[in-house]
Amino acid sequence: MPNKNSHAGHTPIRTCVVCKKKVDQKGLLNFYIMTEGIVFDLQRVLPVRKYYLCPTQDCFVGLDAWRKRYQKRIARQKA
Ligand SMILES: [Zn+2]
């Protein structure tokens, strides 16, 4: 039984936007979307909606397609 009162060793799990794999947050790259494009948040300080990506070539390649879909979705929401 895990000790529910202890947060020691707790790491948030995040989902890669491209492959949808659930990974420990530390194992993923952190980025957000600006109008100019994707910005990687290396300092992890900005209080904006963040997205996560595996640091693998496959996911980098898929990121461009994901961003296009994302921006289409946003454009629809604003319309
Ligand atoms: Zn991935």
PDB file of the backbone (N, CA, C, O) and the ligand in Angstrom, with CONECT records:
HET     ZN  A 101       1
ATOM      1  N   MET A   1       0.831  -1.221   0.000  1.00  0.00           N
ATOM      2  CA  MET A   1       0.000   0.000   0.000  1.00  0.00           C
ATOM      3  C   MET A   1       0.858   1.261   0.000  1.00  0.00           C
ATOM      4  O   MET A   1       1.711   1.418   0.873  1.00  0.00           O
ATOM      5  N   PRO A   2       0.653   2.150  -0.947  1.00  0.00           N
ATOM      6  CA  PRO A   2       1.405   3.423  -0.908  1.00  0.00           C
ATOM      7  C   PRO A   2       0.919   4.307   0.225  1.00  0.00           C
ATOM      8  O   PRO A   2      -0.261   4.305   0.575  1.00  0.00           O
ATOM      9  N   ASN A   3       1.820   5.040   0.775  1.00  0.00           N
ATOM     10  CA  ASN A   3       1.471   5.965   1.851  1.00  0.00           C
ATOM     11  C   ASN A   3       0.887   7.240   1.263  1.00  0.00           C
ATOM     12  O   ASN A   3       1.605   8.028   0.649  1.00  0.00           O
ATOM     13  N   LYS A   4      -0.411   7.445   1.447  1.00  0.00           N
ATOM     14  CA  LYS A   4      -1.093   8.581   0.839  1.00  0.00           C
ATOM     15  C   LYS A   4      -0.714   9.921   1.461  1.00  0.00           C
ATOM     16  O   LYS A   4      -0.940  10.974   0.865  1.00  0.00           O
ATOM     17  N   ASN A   5      -0.145   9.879   2.643  1.00  0.00           N
ATOM     18  CA  ASN A   5       0.227  11.130   3.298  1.00  0.00           C
ATOM     19  C   ASN A   5       1.586  11.643   2.835  1.00  0.00           C
ATOM     20  O   ASN A   5       1.971  12.769   3.148  1.00  0.00           O
ATOM     21  N   SER A   6       2.293  10.830   2.104  1.00  0.00           N
ATOM     22  CA  SER A   6       3.630  11.225   1.693  1.00  0.00           C
ATOM     23  C   SER A   6       3.660  11.584   0.209  1.00  0.00           C
ATOM     24  O   SER A   6       3.182  10.828  -0.637  1.00  0.00           O
ATOM     25  N   HIS A   7       4.224  12.735  -0.086  1.00  0.00           N
ATOM     26  CA  HIS A   7       4.398  13.114  -1.482  1.00  0.00           C
ATOM     27  C   HIS A   7       5.832  12.852  -1.935  1.00  0.00           C
ATOM     28  O   HIS A   7       6.212  13.211  -3.049  1.00  0.00           O
ATOM     29  N   ALA A   8       6.595  12.248  -1.099  1.00  0.00           N
ATOM     30  CA  ALA A   8       7.978  11.946  -1.462  1.00  0.00           C
ATOM     31  C   ALA A   8       7.999  10.999  -2.652  1.00  0.00           C
ATOM     32  O   ALA A   8       7.279  10.001  -2.684  1.00  0.00           O
ATOM     33  N   GLY A   9       8.826  11.325  -3.618  1.00  0.00           N
ATOM     34  CA  GLY A   9       8.935  10.472  -4.784  1.00  0.00           C
ATOM     35  C   GLY A   9       7.798  10.652  -5.769  1.00  0.00           C
ATOM     36  O   GLY A   9       7.733   9.941  -6.772  1.00  0.00           O
ATOM     37  N   HIS A  10       6.909  11.582  -5.505  1.00  0.00           N
ATOM     38  CA  HIS A  10       5.800  11.801  -6.428  1.00  0.00           C
ATOM     39  C   HIS A  10       6.252  12.635  -7.610  1.00  0.00           C
ATOM     40  O   HIS A  10       6.803  13.722  -7.431  1.00  0.00           O
ATOM     41  N   THR A  11       6.023  12.132  -8.825  1.00  0.00           N
ATOM     42  CA  THR A  11       6.322  12.936 -10.005  1.00  0.00           C
ATOM     43  C   THR A  11       5.085  12.999 -10.873  1.00  0.00           C
ATOM     44  O   THR A  11       4.450  11.976 -11.128  1.00  0.00           O
ATOM     45  N   PRO A  12       4.734  14.196 -11.333  1.00  0.00           N
ATOM     46  CA  PRO A  12       3.545  14.326 -12.168  1.00  0.00           C
ATOM     47  C   PRO A  12       3.718  13.607 -13.502  1.00  0.00           C
ATOM     48  O   PRO A  12       4.785  13.652 -14.114  1.00  0.00           O
ATOM     49  N   ILE A  13       2.665  12.954 -13.935  1.00  0.00           N
ATOM     50  CA  ILE A  13       2.680  12.254 -15.215  1.00  0.00           C
ATOM     51  C   ILE A  13       2.025  13.155 -16.259  1.00  0.00           C
ATOM     52  O   ILE A  13       0.949  13.709 -16.032  1.00  0.00           O
ATOM     53  N   ARG A  14       2.677  13.288 -17.381  1.00  0.00           N
ATOM     54  CA  ARG A  14       2.154  14.111 -18.460  1.00  0.00           C
ATOM     55  C   ARG A  14       2.049  13.279 -19.727  1.00  0.00           C
ATOM     56  O   ARG A  14       2.685  12.232 -19.855  1.00  0.00           O
ATOM     57  N   THR A  15       1.242  13.757 -20.656  1.00  0.00           N
ATOM     58  CA  THR A  15       1.036  13.028 -21.903  1.00  0.00           C
ATOM     59  C   THR A  15       1.703  13.761 -23.051  1.00  0.00           C
ATOM     60  O   THR A  15       1.496  14.961 -23.234  1.00  0.00           O
ATOM     61  N   CYS A  16       2.490  13.053 -23.813  1.00  0.00           N
ATOM     62  CA  CYS A  16       3.108  13.614 -25.011  1.00  0.00           C
ATOM     63  C   CYS A  16       2.013  13.919 -26.029  1.00  0.00           C
ATOM     64  O   CYS A  16       1.166  13.068 -26.299  1.00  0.00           O
ATOM     65  N   VAL A  17       2.022  15.125 -26.596  1.00  0.00           N
ATOM     66  CA  VAL A  17       0.954  15.513 -27.523  1.00  0.00           C
ATOM     67  C   VAL A  17       1.000  14.720 -28.822  1.00  0.00           C
ATOM     68  O   VAL A  17      -0.013  14.594 -29.510  1.00  0.00           O
ATOM     69  N   VAL A  18       2.158  14.190 -29.157  1.00  0.00           N
ATOM     70  CA  VAL A  18       2.294  13.507 -30.439  1.00  0.00           C
ATOM     71  C   VAL A  18       1.966  12.024 -30.320  1.00  0.00           C
ATOM     72  O   VAL A  18       1.099  11.523 -31.037  1.00  0.00           O
ATOM     73  N   CYS A  19       2.641  11.324 -29.432  1.00  0.00           N
ATOM     74  CA  CYS A  19       2.437   9.874 -29.363  1.00  0.00           C
ATOM     75  C   CYS A  19       1.480   9.471 -28.247  1.00  0.00           C
ATOM     76  O   CYS A  19       1.126   8.298 -28.128  1.00  0.00           O
ATOM     77  N   LYS A  20       1.055  10.446 -27.420  1.00  0.00           N
ATOM     78  CA  LYS A  20       0.081  10.220 -26.343  1.00  0.00           C
ATOM     79  C   LYS A  20       0.590   9.282 -25.255  1.00  0.00           C
ATOM     80  O   LYS A  20      -0.186   8.762 -24.454  1.00  0.00           O
ATOM     81  N   LYS A  21       1.886   9.077 -25.236  1.00  0.00           N
ATOM     82  CA  LYS A  21       2.460   8.234 -24.206  1.00  0.00           C
ATOM     83  C   LYS A  21       2.453   9.010 -22.901  1.00  0.00           C
ATOM     84  O   LYS A  21       2.734  10.208 -22.885  1.00  0.00           O
ATOM     85  N   LYS A  22       2.139   8.341 -21.825  1.00  0.00           N
ATOM     86  CA  LYS A  22       2.160   8.984 -20.517  1.00  0.00           C
ATOM     87  C   LYS A  22       3.520   8.762 -19.882  1.00  0.00           C
ATOM     88  O   LYS A  22       3.955   7.631 -19.669  1.00  0.00           O
ATOM     89  N   VAL A  23       4.174   9.870 -19.587  1.00  0.00           N
ATOM     90  CA  VAL A  23       5.546   9.807 -19.109  1.00  0.00           C
ATOM     91  C   VAL A  23       5.702  10.737 -17.911  1.00  0.00           C
ATOM     92  O   VAL A  23       5.025  11.761 -17.806  1.00  0.00           O
ATOM     93  N   ASP A  24       6.585  10.369 -17.033  1.00  0.00           N
ATOM     94  CA  ASP A  24       7.039  11.229 -15.962  1.00  0.00           C
ATOM     95  C   ASP A  24       7.421  12.596 -16.555  1.00  0.00           C
ATOM     96  O   ASP A  24       8.173  12.672 -17.527  1.00  0.00           O
ATOM     97  N   GLN A  25       6.903  13.651 -15.965  1.00  0.00           N
ATOM     98  CA  GLN A  25       7.127  15.010 -16.486  1.00  0.00           C
ATOM     99  C   GLN A  25       8.597  15.328 -16.747  1.00  0.00           C
ATOM    100  O   GLN A  25       8.934  16.051 -17.685  1.00  0.00           O
ATOM    101  N   LYS A  26       9.456  14.780 -15.908  1.00  0.00           N
ATOM    102  CA  LYS A  26      10.895  15.056 -16.070  1.00  0.00           C
ATOM    103  C   LYS A  26      11.453  14.473 -17.356  1.00  0.00           C
ATOM    104  O   LYS A  26      12.484  14.925 -17.855  1.00  0.00           O
ATOM    105  N   GLY A  27      10.773  13.476 -17.890  1.00  0.00           N
ATOM    106  CA  GLY A  27      11.247  12.846 -19.110  1.00  0.00           C
ATOM    107  C   GLY A  27      10.703  13.492 -20.371  1.00  0.00           C
ATOM    108  O   GLY A  27      10.965  13.013 -21.475  1.00  0.00           O
ATOM    109  N   LEU A  28       9.948  14.577 -20.221  1.00  0.00           N
ATOM    110  CA  LEU A  28       9.353  15.228 -21.384  1.00  0.00           C
ATOM    111  C   LEU A  28       9.852  16.650 -21.530  1.00  0.00           C
ATOM    112  O   LEU A  28      10.261  17.286 -20.558  1.00  0.00           O
ATOM    113  N   LEU A  29       9.814  17.143 -22.764  1.00  0.00           N
ATOM    114  CA  LEU A  29      10.099  18.553 -23.003  1.00  0.00           C
ATOM    115  C   LEU A  29       8.800  19.324 -22.836  1.00  0.00           C
ATOM    116  O   LEU A  29       7.706  18.832 -23.114  1.00  0.00           O
ATOM    117  N   ASN A  30       8.965  20.524 -22.381  1.00  0.00           N
ATOM    118  CA  ASN A  30       7.878  21.389 -22.003  1.00  0.00           C
ATOM    119  C   ASN A  30       7.793  22.521 -23.011  1.00  0.00           C
ATOM    120  O   ASN A  30       8.797  23.193 -23.248  1.00  0.00           O
ATOM    121  N   PHE A  31       6.643  22.759 -23.609  1.00  0.00           N
ATOM    122  CA  PHE A  31       6.579  23.891 -24.540  1.00  0.00           C
ATOM    123  C   PHE A  31       5.221  24.557 -24.478  1.00  0.00           C
ATOM    124  O   PHE A  31       4.266  24.005 -23.933  1.00  0.00           O
ATOM    125  N   TYR A  32       5.149  25.733 -25.035  1.00  0.00           N
ATOM    126  CA  TYR A  32       3.871  26.404 -25.166  1.00  0.00           C
ATOM    127  C   TYR A  32       3.770  27.009 -26.556  1.00  0.00           C
ATOM    128  O   TYR A  32       4.743  27.062 -27.308  1.00  0.00           O
ATOM    129  N   ILE A  33       2.561  27.464 -26.876  1.00  0.00           N
ATOM    130  CA  ILE A  33       2.307  27.940 -28.221  1.00  0.00           C
ATOM    131  C   ILE A  33       2.159  29.457 -28.202  1.00  0.00           C
ATOM    132  O   ILE A  33       1.318  30.006 -27.490  1.00  0.00           O
ATOM    133  N   MET A  34       2.982  30.111 -28.986  1.00  0.00           N
ATOM    134  CA  MET A  34       2.845  31.540 -29.191  1.00  0.00           C
ATOM    135  C   MET A  34       2.315  31.727 -30.607  1.00  0.00           C
ATOM    136  O   MET A  34       2.309  30.787 -31.401  1.00  0.00           O
ATOM    137  N   THR A  35       1.873  32.934 -30.919  1.00  0.00           N
ATOM    138  CA  THR A  35       1.401  33.158 -32.291  1.00  0.00           C
ATOM    139  C   THR A  35       2.525  32.921 -33.286  1.00  0.00           C
ATOM    140  O   THR A  35       2.279  32.568 -34.439  1.00  0.00           O
ATOM    141  N   GLU A  36       3.754  33.115 -32.841  1.00  0.00           N
ATOM    142  CA  GLU A  36       4.906  32.926 -33.732  1.00  0.00           C
ATOM    143  C   GLU A  36       5.230  31.455 -33.929  1.00  0.00           C
ATOM    144  O   GLU A  36       5.943  31.095 -34.866  1.00  0.00           O
ATOM    145  N   GLY A  37       4.717  30.614 -33.063  1.00  0.00           N
ATOM    146  CA  GLY A  37       5.031  29.200 -33.181  1.00  0.00           C
ATOM    147  C   GLY A  37       5.284  28.587 -31.818  1.00  0.00           C
ATOM    148  O   GLY A  37       4.862  29.113 -30.788  1.00  0.00           O
ATOM    149  N   ILE A  38       5.980  27.471 -31.837  1.00  0.00           N
ATOM    150  CA  ILE A  38       6.221  26.732 -30.615  1.00  0.00           C
ATOM    151  C   ILE A  38       7.458  27.251 -29.901  1.00  0.00           C
ATOM    152  O   ILE A  38       8.498  27.485 -30.517  1.00  0.00           O
ATOM    153  N   VAL A  39       7.328  27.427 -28.604  1.00  0.00           N
ATOM    154  CA  VAL A  39       8.462  27.877 -27.806  1.00  0.00           C
ATOM    155  C   VAL A  39       8.699  26.852 -26.712  1.00  0.00           C
ATOM    156  O   VAL A  39       7.781  26.490 -25.977  1.00  0.00           O
ATOM    157  N   PHE A  40       9.923  26.391 -26.610  1.00  0.00           N
ATOM    158  CA  PHE A  40      10.232  25.453 -25.538  1.00  0.00           C
ATOM    159  C   PHE A  40      10.526  26.223 -24.264  1.00  0.00           C
ATOM    160  O   PHE A  40      11.328  27.156 -24.245  1.00  0.00           O
ATOM    161  N   ASP A  41       9.865  25.813 -23.221  1.00  0.00           N
ATOM    162  CA  ASP A  41       9.959  26.517 -21.947  1.00  0.00           C
ATOM    163  C   ASP A  41      11.028  25.846 -21.095  1.00  0.00           C
ATOM    164  O   ASP A  41      10.739  24.992 -20.256  1.00  0.00           O
ATOM    165  N   LEU A  42      12.252  26.251 -21.329  1.00  0.00           N
ATOM    166  CA  LEU A  42      13.354  25.579 -20.652  1.00  0.00           C
ATOM    167  C   LEU A  42      13.430  25.942 -19.176  1.00  0.00           C
ATOM    168  O   LEU A  42      13.897  25.151 -18.356  1.00  0.00           O
ATOM    169  N   GLN A  43      12.975  27.122 -18.850  1.00  0.00           N
ATOM    170  CA  GLN A  43      13.018  27.536 -17.435  1.00  0.00           C
ATOM    171  C   GLN A  43      11.822  27.008 -16.643  1.00  0.00           C
ATOM    172  O   GLN A  43      11.851  26.969 -15.413  1.00  0.00           O
ATOM    173  N   ARG A  44      10.775  26.605 -17.356  1.00  0.00           N
ATOM    174  CA  ARG A  44       9.556  26.104 -16.717  1.00  0.00           C
ATOM    175  C   ARG A  44       8.958  27.109 -15.753  1.00  0.00           C
ATOM    176  O   ARG A  44       8.545  26.745 -14.651  1.00  0.00           O
ATOM    177  N   VAL A  45       8.906  28.384 -16.161  1.00  0.00           N
ATOM    178  CA  VAL A  45       8.400  29.403 -15.244  1.00  0.00           C
ATOM    179  C   VAL A  45       7.123  30.074 -15.716  1.00  0.00           C
ATOM    180  O   VAL A  45       6.373  30.602 -14.895  1.00  0.00           O
ATOM    181  N   LEU A  46       6.855  30.068 -17.013  1.00  0.00           N
ATOM    182  CA  LEU A  46       5.724  30.849 -17.505  1.00  0.00           C
ATOM    183  C   LEU A  46       4.386  30.236 -17.105  1.00  0.00           C
ATOM    184  O   LEU A  46       4.173  29.034 -17.269  1.00  0.00           O
ATOM    185  N   PRO A  47       3.499  31.053 -16.588  1.00  0.00           N
ATOM    186  CA  PRO A  47       2.198  30.543 -16.143  1.00  0.00           C
ATOM    187  C   PRO A  47       1.193  30.448 -17.286  1.00  0.00           C
ATOM    188  O   PRO A  47       0.130  31.067 -17.243  1.00  0.00           O
ATOM    189  N   VAL A  48       1.532  29.682 -18.288  1.00  0.00           N
ATOM    190  CA  VAL A  48       0.631  29.523 -19.430  1.00  0.00           C
ATOM    191  C   VAL A  48       0.350  28.042 -19.623  1.00  0.00           C
ATOM    192  O   VAL A  48       1.006  27.185 -19.030  1.00  0.00           O
ATOM    193  N   ARG A  49      -0.629  27.762 -20.457  1.00  0.00           N
ATOM    194  CA  ARG A  49      -0.955  26.374 -20.775  1.00  0.00           C
ATOM    195  C   ARG A  49       0.239  25.740 -21.448  1.00  0.00           C
ATOM    196  O   ARG A  49       0.739  26.228 -22.462  1.00  0.00           O
ATOM    197  N   LYS A  50       0.688  24.641 -20.863  1.00  0.00           N
ATOM    198  CA  LYS A  50       1.872  23.991 -21.408  1.00  0.00           C
ATOM    199  C   LYS A  50       1.512  22.671 -22.044  1.00  0.00           C
ATOM    200  O   LYS A  50       0.507  22.039 -21.720  1.00  0.00           O
ATOM    201  N   TYR A  51       2.360  22.286 -22.947  1.00  0.00           N
ATOM    202  CA  TYR A  51       2.219  21.005 -23.617  1.00  0.00           C
ATOM    203  C   TYR A  51       3.524  20.259 -23.460  1.00  0.00           C
ATOM    204  O   TYR A  51       4.559  20.839 -23.132  1.00  0.00           O
ATOM    205  N   TYR A  52       3.456  18.970 -23.698  1.00  0.00           N
ATOM    206  CA  TYR A  52       4.618  18.132 -23.439  1.00  0.00           C
ATOM    207  C   TYR A  52       4.948  17.270 -24.637  1.00  0.00           C
ATOM    208  O   TYR A  52       4.073  16.841 -25.388  1.00  0.00           O
ATOM    209  N   LEU A  53       6.234  17.032 -24.791  1.00  0.00           N
ATOM    210  CA  LEU A  53       6.710  16.267 -25.939  1.00  0.00           C
ATOM    211  C   LEU A  53       7.870  15.379 -25.520  1.00  0.00           C
ATOM    212  O   LEU A  53       8.742  15.796 -24.758  1.00  0.00           O
ATOM    213  N   CYS A  54       7.871  14.147 -26.027  1.00  0.00           N
ATOM    214  CA  CYS A  54       9.016  13.267 -25.792  1.00  0.00           C
ATOM    215  C   CYS A  54      10.230  13.835 -26.521  1.00  0.00           C
ATOM    216  O   CYS A  54      10.095  14.365 -27.624  1.00  0.00           O
ATOM    217  N   PRO A  55      11.390  13.732 -25.931  1.00  0.00           N
ATOM    218  CA  PRO A  55      12.598  14.193 -26.615  1.00  0.00           C
ATOM    219  C   PRO A  55      13.112  13.156 -27.601  1.00  0.00           C
ATOM    220  O   PRO A  55      14.283  12.779 -27.554  1.00  0.00           O
ATOM    221  N   THR A  56      12.263  12.704 -28.474  1.00  0.00           N
ATOM    222  CA  THR A  56      12.680  11.710 -29.470  1.00  0.00           C
ATOM    223  C   THR A  56      12.449  12.278 -30.863  1.00  0.00           C
ATOM    224  O   THR A  56      11.636  13.184 -31.048  1.00  0.00           O
ATOM    225  N   GLN A  57      13.159  11.745 -31.824  1.00  0.00           N
ATOM    226  CA  GLN A  57      13.056  12.274 -33.176  1.00  0.00           C
ATOM    227  C   GLN A  57      11.645  12.075 -33.735  1.00  0.00           C
ATOM    228  O   GLN A  57      11.115  12.956 -34.412  1.00  0.00           O
ATOM    229  N   ASP A  58      11.048  10.933 -33.457  1.00  0.00           N
ATOM    230  CA  ASP A  58       9.699  10.661 -33.956  1.00  0.00           C
ATOM    231  C   ASP A  58       8.707  11.708 -33.489  1.00  0.00           C
ATOM    232  O   ASP A  58       7.860  12.157 -34.262  1.00  0.00           O
ATOM    233  N   CYS A  59       8.808  12.095 -32.242  1.00  0.00           N
ATOM    234  CA  CYS A  59       7.853  13.051 -31.711  1.00  0.00           C
ATOM    235  C   CYS A  59       8.149  14.458 -32.218  1.00  0.00           C
ATOM    236  O   CYS A  59       7.220  15.241 -32.418  1.00  0.00           O
ATOM    237  N   PHE A  60       9.414  14.796 -32.429  1.00  0.00           N
ATOM    238  CA  PHE A  60       9.748  16.090 -33.030  1.00  0.00           C
ATOM    239  C   PHE A  60       9.163  16.187 -34.438  1.00  0.00           C
ATOM    240  O   PHE A  60       8.622  17.219 -34.835  1.00  0.00           O
ATOM    241  N   VAL A  61       9.283  15.095 -35.176  1.00  0.00           N
ATOM    242  CA  VAL A  61       8.755  15.078 -36.534  1.00  0.00           C
ATOM    243  C   VAL A  61       7.233  15.234 -36.511  1.00  0.00           C
ATOM    244  O   VAL A  61       6.664  15.944 -37.340  1.00  0.00           O
ATOM    245  N   GLY A  62       6.588  14.579 -35.574  1.00  0.00           N
ATOM    246  CA  GLY A  62       5.134  14.656 -35.479  1.00  0.00           C
ATOM    247  C   GLY A  62       4.637  15.987 -34.931  1.00  0.00           C
ATOM    248  O   GLY A  62       3.462  16.319 -35.082  1.00  0.00           O
ATOM    249  N   LEU A  63       5.506  16.738 -34.308  1.00  0.00           N
ATOM    250  CA  LEU A  63       5.097  17.982 -33.657  1.00  0.00           C
ATOM    251  C   LEU A  63       4.574  19.004 -34.650  1.00  0.00           C
ATOM    252  O   LEU A  63       3.636  19.741 -34.349  1.00  0.00           O
ATOM    253  N   ASP A  64       5.164  19.054 -35.815  1.00  0.00           N
ATOM    254  CA  ASP A  64       4.752  20.041 -36.798  1.00  0.00           C
ATOM    255  C   ASP A  64       3.302  19.800 -37.229  1.00  0.00           C
ATOM    256  O   ASP A  64       2.512  20.737 -37.341  1.00  0.00           O
ATOM    257  N   ALA A  65       2.970  18.541 -37.467  1.00  0.00           N
ATOM    258  CA  ALA A  65       1.603  18.198 -37.846  1.00  0.00           C
ATOM    259  C   ALA A  65       0.648  18.488 -36.688  1.00  0.00           C
ATOM    260  O   ALA A  65      -0.465  18.971 -36.898  1.00  0.00           O
ATOM    261  N   TRP A  66       1.080  18.198 -35.505  1.00  0.00           N
ATOM    262  CA  TRP A  66       0.246  18.471 -34.328  1.00  0.00           C
ATOM    263  C   TRP A  66      -0.035  19.972 -34.214  1.00  0.00           C
ATOM    264  O   TRP A  66      -1.164  20.384 -33.945  1.00  0.00           O
ATOM    265  N   ARG A  67       1.004  20.780 -34.421  1.00  0.00           N
ATOM    266  CA  ARG A  67       0.851  22.239 -34.305  1.00  0.00           C
ATOM    267  C   ARG A  67      -0.132  22.766 -35.352  1.00  0.00           C
ATOM    268  O   ARG A  67      -0.935  23.654 -35.068  1.00  0.00           O
ATOM    269  N   LYS A  68      -0.061  22.220 -36.550  1.00  0.00           N
ATOM    270  CA  LYS A  68      -0.994  22.660 -37.590  1.00  0.00           C
ATOM    271  C   LYS A  68      -2.434  22.343 -37.195  1.00  0.00           C
ATOM    272  O   LYS A  68      -3.332  23.169 -37.358  1.00  0.00           O
ATOM    273  N   ARG A  69      -2.640  21.128 -36.671  1.00  0.00           N
ATOM    274  CA  ARG A  69      -3.987  20.758 -36.226  1.00  0.00           C
ATOM    275  C   ARG A  69      -4.430  21.672 -35.095  1.00  0.00           C
ATOM    276  O   ARG A  69      -5.570  22.136 -35.060  1.00  0.00           O
ATOM    277  N   TYR A  70      -3.516  21.920 -34.177  1.00  0.00           N
ATOM    278  CA  TYR A  70      -3.816  22.751 -33.017  1.00  0.00           C
ATOM    279  C   TYR A  70      -4.231  24.156 -33.457  1.00  0.00           C
ATOM    280  O   TYR A  70      -5.220  24.703 -32.968  1.00  0.00           O
ATOM    281  N   GLN A  71      -3.468  24.729 -34.379  1.00  0.00           N
ATOM    282  CA  GLN A  71      -3.756  26.094 -34.796  1.00  0.00           C
ATOM    283  C   GLN A  71      -5.057  26.177 -35.594  1.00  0.00           C
ATOM    284  O   GLN A  71      -5.750  27.193 -35.549  1.00  0.00           O
ATOM    285  N   LYS A  72      -5.381  25.133 -36.308  1.00  0.00           N
ATOM    286  CA  LYS A  72      -6.662  25.082 -37.002  1.00  0.00           C
ATOM    287  C   LYS A  72      -7.805  25.082 -35.993  1.00  0.00           C
ATOM    288  O   LYS A  72      -8.816  25.763 -36.165  1.00  0.00           O
ATOM    289  N   ARG A  73      -7.610  24.288 -34.927  1.00  0.00           N
ATOM    290  CA  ARG A  73      -8.617  24.188 -33.880  1.00  0.00           C
ATOM    291  C   ARG A  73      -8.816  25.548 -33.226  1.00  0.00           C
ATOM    292  O   ARG A  73      -9.949  25.973 -33.001  1.00  0.00           O
ATOM    293  N   ILE A  74      -7.722  26.226 -32.921  1.00  0.00           N
ATOM    294  CA  ILE A  74      -7.796  27.538 -32.280  1.00  0.00           C
ATOM    295  C   ILE A  74      -8.485  28.544 -33.195  1.00  0.00           C
ATOM    296  O   ILE A  74      -9.301  29.348 -32.745  1.00  0.00           O
ATOM    297  N   ALA A  75      -8.152  28.493 -34.474  1.00  0.00           N
ATOM    298  CA  ALA A  75      -8.742  29.421 -35.438  1.00  0.00           C
ATOM    299  C   ALA A  75     -10.251  29.210 -35.503  1.00  0.00           C
ATOM    300  O   ALA A  75     -11.014  30.169 -35.616  1.00  0.00           O
ATOM    301  N   ARG A  76     -10.676  27.951 -35.431  1.00  0.00           N
ATOM    302  CA  ARG A  76     -12.113  27.659 -35.440  1.00  0.00           C
ATOM    303  C   ARG A  76     -12.793  28.220 -34.203  1.00  0.00           C
ATOM    304  O   ARG A  76     -13.901  28.751 -34.279  1.00  0.00           O
ATOM    305  N   GLN A  77     -12.125  28.100 -33.064  1.00  0.00           N
ATOM    306  CA  GLN A  77     -12.708  28.588 -31.813  1.00  0.00           C
ATOM    307  C   GLN A  77     -12.886  30.099 -31.826  1.00  0.00           C
ATOM    308  O   GLN A  77     -13.844  30.626 -31.262  1.00  0.00           O
ATOM    309  N   LYS A  78     -11.958  30.787 -32.473  1.00  0.00           N
ATOM    310  CA  LYS A  78     -12.033  32.251 -32.519  1.00  0.00           C
ATOM    311  C   LYS A  78     -13.064  32.734 -33.533  1.00  0.00           C
ATOM    312  O   LYS A  78     -13.616  33.826 -33.397  1.00  0.00           O
ATOM    313  N   ALA A  79     -13.315  31.923 -34.537  1.00  0.00           N
ATOM    314  CA  ALA A  79     -14.229  32.341 -35.604  1.00  0.00           C
ATOM    315  C   ALA A  79     -15.677  32.403 -35.106  1.00  0.00           C
ATOM    316  O   ALA A  79     -16.580  32.737 -35.873  1.00  0.00           O
TER     317      ALA A  79
HETATM  318 ZN    ZN A 101       5.921  11.289 -27.750  1.00  0.00          ZN2+
END
